[in-house]
Each structure stands twice: as structure tokens, then as C-alpha cells.
Amino acid sequence: MPTVPIVQEAVLGPVRQTYARAGDFPPITRAYSQLSQIVRETGLLRRTPWFYGLVGAGIALGFGGAVAGFILLGDSWYQLLIAGALGVLFTQLAFLAHEAAHRQILASGPANDRLARVLAGLVGMSYGWWDSKHSRHHANPNRVGKDPDIEVDTISFLDEDAAAARGLRRLLTRKQGWWFFPLLTLEGLNLHFQSLRYLFARGPVSGRWTELGLIAARFAVLFVPVFLVLPLGMAFAFVGVQLAVFGVYMGASFAPNHKGMPVIAPDAKLDFFQKQVRTSRNIRGGWWATWLYGGLNYQVEHHLFPSMSRMHLAQTREIVREYCQTHDVPYAETSMWRSYAIVIAYLNRVGLAARDPFDCPVAARYR
């Protein structure tokens, strides 16, 4: 089905973004409780520790292969292939940390939290920083002022943020859709930086020293051998490729989920079911997409049932699609490449707000 477009109206110059309000989505009485009961009775909320054991073993084997390849290749530019493989493996490890944080893997909440903290540290990220940010996103996806994932961070996701851009950021914002994926090469570095800034901030931070220890050990184990074995230029290239692949893979996995879906007004009051379904987008593709995206391709189902195992999302999709059809709620699902085209078009549309409303595009073409 096609995605639900953001409500917009044309004005002089840029397109002004108008936020969806409660009246746009009439409430559905007891929608989520009824759906949840069906899913629970079907057994789709069961834990699948054996599945995650296999996933973890596969990732561990991948890291083992990367280490063996690094040792065998020695002083060779083919090491950049190992760096790229590490970027993919760390992203897969981040998916596993994400699922542990949502309590999908182990039986108890504290056990999942401990596992998520360790896995996030191995990725080079702070679990405390990420968990706070991600929890706010799940509570209010695409809601202005409450979802941190649509706050400005080089890229502007709202017209008012694009209009307020100045200097170099304003130049980037004007064509930010085209800049989005190149900028993702820096996202890995940004995630590490944001994590360290959070951990070194003043005030109480839960698990501060545990996370700092894990992150320090991770960087030491990863980078010390690289700079000891490889020539300096090749070592920096190795680190750059690893960070770039990690950043692009992470950003490309999360970007299609909500960008270009309805943006909710700050004061809108929506029922949980519609709030989650109308702001989320699925990616078609079956098992290979589930592996590639770590289950994030079933974003609608993940937002409705955050603690659901990756194994059960495909089956739950059939139930949710039928339920949405019955209640006349749009269910957004598209192909991988189409989703990226939607994201680029949406960001460029928002970027129009950073342009001069009196700037003639025809005249600008011949300047």
C-alpha cells in the first residue's frame, strides 16, 4: 500500500508543513487491546532464546572470521574489506542490543538490560544514552517536541528547523535529501561522540563506569592491533572505512521507518494503535529484509509490540494488516529502494524552507 503523505499546504515560496491533529485520525475504541489479545492468544509474544542464540553465534563467527582475515592479510590494502565487514558486524550487534533493550531475548527485564548494556558497549555506544532517547521515540513517534528522532541534528526534519538553519548548515539543508546518505558516513563517529558526551556529563549517570570501561576496552581491542600491524595511512583508512560502513548501515536501517510519514502536532491526542501505525512504515522483502534490517523492516509491528521476538514479526504482520483493513487505518509498506526515495524527497521538501522565498529557481540556474 502507498504511504500516508504528510498533510501540507502550498504557500509563497517553500512548502509549509502542517501537522496532523487528533481530528484527522478519529479514535478507534479499544483498538489496541483487541489486537493485543489476538496476538497474545496466538502465542506470538513468546520469547525465542534459541533463535537469538543462533543469531549471536553467527555474529561471533563473523567476528572470528574477520580476525582471522586480518591476521592472514597482514600489510595489505585488502584489509579495507575486513574494515567494511566489521562495520556490518557491529551494526548487526547493535540490532541485537536493540532487541535486548526491548526485552525480546531473555526472560527477565534486568537480565535483558544487562545484556543490552554489554552489547551496546561492544558496539561503542552508551546504553543509558540510547535507551533514554529511544524510549521517548517509541512513546511519541513523529510527535513534534517529544520525539528526539525528528529534532534537528545537521539534517532538519521539520520546516521550522530548516528555516532557522544558518551558515553551512543552511547550504546543506537546501539539498539535504541528496546530502543525507553521504552524511551518514559520519553517523558512526557521531554515535560514539554522543555516547561519550553523555557518559562524561555532570550529574548522575546509571552504569557510567561500566559503560566507559566496556567502550574503552572495545576501542583498545579494535584499534590497537590495527595501528600496530598496519602502516599509519592504511590504519587510518581502515578506521575510516569501518566507521563509514557502520554509520551508513545504521542510518539506512533506521531512516525508512518513520521519515516521510505523518508528523503529529504537539497537542494532538491519539489512541495508541493509530499513533504507532500511522507514523510507521514497513519494508517488503521477507527473510532477507528481516536479516538485513534486524527486524526493523517490520516497523509497524515492532512499534505495536516492542517486546516481540524478531521471529514472530512476519506472522504478526498478517494479523495487523487485516486488522488495519477492517478498521480503515492505512498500513504503510513499500520496497527498500522506494523507501529511500521517499526519505530523500521528504528531506528535500523540508529543505525548501531554508531557501530564499524570493529566489527564482530559473534565474538561479543561469547564475
ABEGO torsion letter per residue (X at the ends): XBBBBBBBBBBBEBBBBBBBBAAABBBBBGAAAAAAAAAAAAGAABBBAAAAAAAAAAAAAAAAAAAAAAAAAEBBAAAAAAAAAAAAAAAAAAAAAAAAAAGAABABAAAAAAAAAAAAAAAGBBAAAAAAAAAAAAABBGBBGABAAABBBGBBABAAAAAABBEAAAAAAAAAAAAAAAAAAAAAAAAAAAAAAAAABBEBBBGAAAAAAAAAAAAAAAAAAAAAABBAAAAAAAAAAAAAAAAAAAAAAAAAAABGBBBBBAABBBBAAAAAAAABBBBBGEAAAAAAAGGAABAAAAAABAABBAAAAAAAAAAAAAAAAAAGBBBBBBBAAAAAAAAAAAAAAAAAAABBAABBAAAAAAX
